[in-house]
């Protein structure tokens, strides 16, 4: 093992430390006190590129020097390389400095050093829930990348973690970036314009009121470079199934958009109705291209059939929230088609109109937001109300406009220059988290709704396993 000092990068677990104290301020000048009050970051076992994205841009309240604890390997190396690239880019370079400890006892070393107040996780999901509970036991706040739990055992541990965090006055927060997508923000606004949208319909098992579908790809580019996945990413015991992973964003959006500021209790407000899953075939050549390893690890042998790795990355589930029917589907392909990309569809059905977000080949794989009036609604009255609503929203979002497409469908036009990319959403989450830490004013519904989200996903995983037997 070794302890070295370098530049800084990707995070799986970050410890954010406030080193400011009243006694220090008494003996320091103003500049020294301000520097002392900056938050310090510790990184544990980096394993997912989402961690580095939290550090893509400098945050004024965070100290440039960051401590990193990790086992030696591809994960920490890729993390450090990502941060180095941010430090050396020509435009707005960061100034991260790294203090790195590598060794098999990295977790124990981090806990015994006790250098921080907050832990941020983005890595191996098999370890994540344990990292969460151990960090909270030690007195740390936690910011974790999804998923926080991938099976029913993890969910039980997560409920204990939230209870313990509440008892200790600590914050456990899920890294939900999709809330900062401007299309999702505007859709939420329109969803609650009852004169335009009406009331969210109840739906039925065969015709849910809310439908979400997403298609992702294992091999893609991030920050302009081919993404190298760790081999464990293809092990559902370590990464989790598709319906335990990507669906966390979809369920979070439903809770946040359809039931704003409402607590959703999984014990009484939710029913998981059905779930199923199916595999994505990955050849050794594809696996090697994605992970830069020459062979399948032994732990993947149980998923290999006829020399092809079957990754249970796809799934669908149906459930209700407060009597409203929800349906979702997530699909993972190995690689997008030429000139292709990820796709996404969101449908929310109201009594007067339906809201749709569509990202597909026809749209150039760019998300667009549409509203479609119901057939029984007068066209002129609907268009008048739509224009009135858009004019009201323009007070906060002056770039908004509406275009009549055809057959009662209207594009809610949001110019590209007003849309942040997915990578920019991470700093938004970090700033919100730091605000909650400092002001201790996180909404009461956040914790309850996060637990409900993971109850749905982990229950669906168990249900899908039984369905396949």
N, C-alpha and C positions, 0 to 999 in steps of 0.2 A: 504494500500500500504506500501511498505517497500523498503529500500535501504540497500543492504547487500554486503559484499565482499566475494568472493569465488575464485575458480580455473579457467578455461574458456572453451568455447565450440562453438557449432554450430551457424552459422550466418544466419539470414534472412536479416538483414540490418547491414552492418558494416560501421562505420565511421572511416576513416583512417586519422589521424591527424598528420601533420608535425609541431612539436613544436620548430623547429630550427629557430632562427633569428640571424641576424648579431650582434645585440646588446648583445644577450646572449653570443655569442662566445667571445666577448671582455672581459667578466667578468668571464669566466669559464676556467678551465684547459682543456687539450685535451680530457681526458677521459669523463669529465662531458659534454663537447660539443658534443661528439659523441653519448652519451646516449640521450642527449636532441634532437638530430636530428632524432632519430628513429621515425618511423610512429606509431601512436597510433590508436587503433581500437575500434569502438563502434558498438555493435550488436543490431539490433532492431527486435523484434517479430520473433524469430527463429521458423521455421515451417517445414523445409525440410532438410533431411540429407546432401544434397549437401553443405549446409552452413558449417557444421562441417568439411567436407572434405577439405575445403580451409585452415583449421587450423590443418590438420593432421600432417603436418611437420612444424618445426620452420622456419620462414623467418627472415633472419638477419636484415632486415630493419624495422621490426615491433617490437614495444615495447611489452614486455611480459604481461603488464597489459592492460586488455580490459574492456570497459564499455558495459553493456548489458541492453537494455530497452525492456521490454516485459510484456504482461499480464500474470498473473499466469495461469498455465495449463501444459498439456502434452508437448506442443511444446518446451517451455523454459526448462522444466525438462529434456527432451530427449537431447536437445542441451548441457546442462551442463554435463550430464552423458557421452556424447560422448567425450567432451574435457577432463573430468576427466580420461577417459580410455586412452587417448593419453598421459596425464601427468604421468600415473602410469604404462605404459607398460615397460617391462624389457629392450627392445632394443630401443635406441634413444628416450627416453621420452622427451616430450615437457615440458615447464615450464610456461604455461599460468596461469595468475592470473585474477580472475574475480571480477568486480565491478557490482553488479546486482541491477537494479531498477525494481520493479514490481508494477503495478498499472494501472487503466483504462486510465489514462492520459499519458501513456508511450510515445506516439508519440509527444505530446505537450511538455512533459518533455525533451525529447531528443532534440527537436528543440530549446527550450528555454535555455537549458544548452549549446548548440552550442559548443560542444567539438571537433568536427572533420571537416575534409576536404573532406572525401570520404564516400559514403554510398554503402554498398554491400547488396543486397537483395536475399533471397532464402526462400520463404515461400508461404503463401496464395496468389494465383495469382489474386484473385478478388481485393485485396488491392494493388497489386504491382505497377500498373501504377500510382495510386494516390501517393504512396510513392515516386515514381520516380520524379513526377512533383513537389511535395512539397519539396523534398530534393534539387532539382535544383533551385527552387525559393529562397531557403534559402542559396544558394551559395555552395552547395556540389557537388563534382564529384560522379558518381554512377557506381558501378559494380553490375550487376543484373543477377541472374540465370534465365534461360528461364522458361516459356515464358514471355516476357515483356508486351504482350498484348494478350487477349484471345477472344476479340470481336471487332466489328467495332467501338464502342464507345471508347474502350481502344486505338485502333489504332489512332484515331483522337487526343486523349490526348498525345499519344506517339510522334506524329509529332510535337505537340506544345512543348513537352519536348526537343526534339532534336533542334528545332529552338531556344528555350530559352537558352539551353546549349551552342550553338554556339555563341549567342549574349554575354553570360557571360564568354566565354572562358573556359567552363567546359567540362569534358569528361563523356559521357554516353556510357557504354561498356557492351556488351552481353557476358555472360559466356559460350563460345563455346569450350567445351573440346575435341570434336572429331577431331579437327585440329591437335591434338598432338598424335593421334594414328599413329604409324609408318607405318601401312598398308595404311592409307589414304595419308600419306606424299609420300610414294613410288608410289602409284597409280597416284598421281598428277604429279610426275616427268615423269612417263611413258606416261601419257595422252598428254604431249606436246613434245614427241619424234616423230615428224611427219614421219621420215623415217621408224619407226616401227608401230606406231598406225595409222598414217594417219591423216585425219581431222575428227573432231567430226561430225557425221551425223545429218541431220536435223530431220529425223524420221517423224512420222505421229501421228494423234490422237489415232489410233488403234495399233501403233507400235512405242512407244516413243524411242528416242535415248538414254535417260537416264532413268533407272528404279531403284527404291529403295523400298525395303520392309523390315519391322522390326516387330518382335514379342516380346512383353514384358510381365511381370507378376507382378500382384499386391503384391503377397506374396512371398518374397525371402529373402536372407541373404545379409547383408552389413557389411563389416569388421568382418565377421565370426558370426554375430548375426542376428536372425530373425528381419526383418525391421518392426517396428510398424508405421503404417500410421495414420495420424490424420483423424478423421471422415470426415472432410471437403474435404479430398482428393477425396472422392467418389461423391462429388457434382460438376457437370460440371460448375455451376455458380461460384464456387470458385476455382476449379482446372483448368477448361477449358476442352474442348473436346480433343480427341486424335489428331485430325488434327490441333489443335491449340497448341499442346504441343510437342510431340516427333518429329513431322515433322520439327520443327525449326532447329534441328541438320541436318536433311537430306537436307533441302533447303540451309542451310549455307554451307554444303560440296559441293553442286553443284556450288554455286556461287564462292566459294574459289578455287575449283579444276578446273572447266571448264572455268572460266573467271577471271584468276588471275590478280590482280591489275586493274581491270576494274570496273567502277561505273555502276551499273545496276539501272536504273530509273523506278520505278513502274508505273509512269504516261505514259511512252512511250515504254519501253522495255519488258513489261510483260503482258500476257493475261491469266487469269484464265478461263479454258474451262469448267471444270465439277468437281463436288465433291459429295460424298455421305457419310453417316455415319450409324452405327448400334451399338446396345448395347452389353455389356458384362453382363451376369446375375450373380449376387452375392447373395448367400443365407445369412440369418442372422448368421448362424454358421460361414461362411467364413468371413463375415464382423467383427464379434466379435473376431475371431482369428487374423485378420489383425490389428484391431484398439484397441483391448483389452477393448471394450465397450460392454455392454449387449444388447443394443437395437439400432434401427435406430433412429437418431435424427429427429426431426419434419421436418426440412428443406429438408429431403430426401423423404418425403411421396409422393411428386409429381412424383417420379421416380419408385415407388414400385407397382408391379402388381402381384397379387396372392402370396403375401408375399416374392417376389423376387425383389431385387433392380436391376434396369436396368441402367447401367452406359454407357453413350454414349462415349466410349473410343476408338472406332474403326472408321477408315475412310480411304478414298482414294481420291486422287485429281489428275487432269491433268492440265498442264499449259505450256506455252511457255516462254522462255527467248531468246530474240533477234532471234526469229523465230525457235528455237530448241525445240522440244517437250520433256517434262518431265512427268513422271508418278511415283506416290508413293502411298504406302499403309502402314498403321500402325495398328497392332492388339494387344489387351491386353487380355490375359487370366488370370484367377485368380492365378493359380499355375502351374509351369512347371511339365512335366511328371517326373517319377522317373529317376534319372540320366540325366535329361534334363536341359535345360536352355534357355536363350534368343536366338533368331535366327535373322540373318540379311543377306540380299542379295542386292548387288549393281551391276548394269550392265551399262557399258558405251560403246557405239558402234562407232567405228571409221571406216574409209574407208578401212583400211588394217587389223585391228584387233579389238577384243572386250576385254575390261578389266572387270574382275569379282571379287568381294569380296564375299565370301560365308562363312557363319557360320551356321552349321546345325548338325544334329545327326551324319551324315556320317563323319564329321570332328571333332567329339567329342566336338561340340559346341565351337570350337576354330576358329577364323576368319582366312581365308587363301585367298591369292591374286593369281589370275590366269590371263593369257593372252592367247587368242585363235585367231589364224590367220583366216582370211576370206578364203573361199574355192577357190577363184580365185587367191590367192597369192601363189607363188612357195614356197614349204616347205623348201628347202635348203637355198634359199635367205632369207626367214623369220628367220630361225634359226640362220643364220650368223649375221643378223642385231640385233637379240635379244641378242646374246652373246656379241656383240660389245657394245650394250647399257648397259648391266649389268656391263661390265668391266668399262665403264665410270662412272657409278653410284657407283661402289665399291670404287672410290677415296674418296667419302664422306660417303659411307655406306659399309665398307669393309666386313660386315657380310652377304651381299646379295649373293645369288646363284640362279641358275635356274635348274629346273628338267623337263624333257620331260615326260608328263603323258601318253597321247595317243590322236590320232585323232586331232593333231594340237593344243592341249591344253598343256600349260606349267605352272608349279607352280613357282611363284616368292617366293623363300624360305627365310623366315625371322625367324631365331631361336627364341625360346621363351625367352631366356635370354636377348634379345635385345628389348623386347616389354614391355613397361610400362603398368601396369594395369590401368583400368579406374579411380580408386581412385587417382592414381599418377598424372593424367592429370590436376587436379584442381590447384595444386601448380604451374604448368606451366602457366596456365591462369593468376593466381595471379601475377606471376613475370612479365609477358608481360604487364599486366595492370599497375603495378607500374612503369615499364620502361616508358610507354607512359605518365604517370602522371609527372614523373620527367623530361623527355626530351621534352614533348609537341610535339611529332612527330608521332602521330597516322596517318596511311594512310588515305587519303581523301575519298577513296571508302568505308571505314568501315561503316560510318554513313549511307550513301545512301543505301548500300546493306542490312544493318540491317532493315531499314525501308521497303525496298522492300520485305524482308522475311516476315515481319509481315503483310504487305498488302496481300500477297499471302495466309497466314494461316487464317487471319480473314475474307477475302473475301470467302475463301473456306467454312468456318463455316456457313456463311450466305447462301451460295449456297446450302449446304447440307440440311439446315433447310427447304428451299423452295422445294427441291427435295422430302423430306419426307411428305410434306403436301398433 
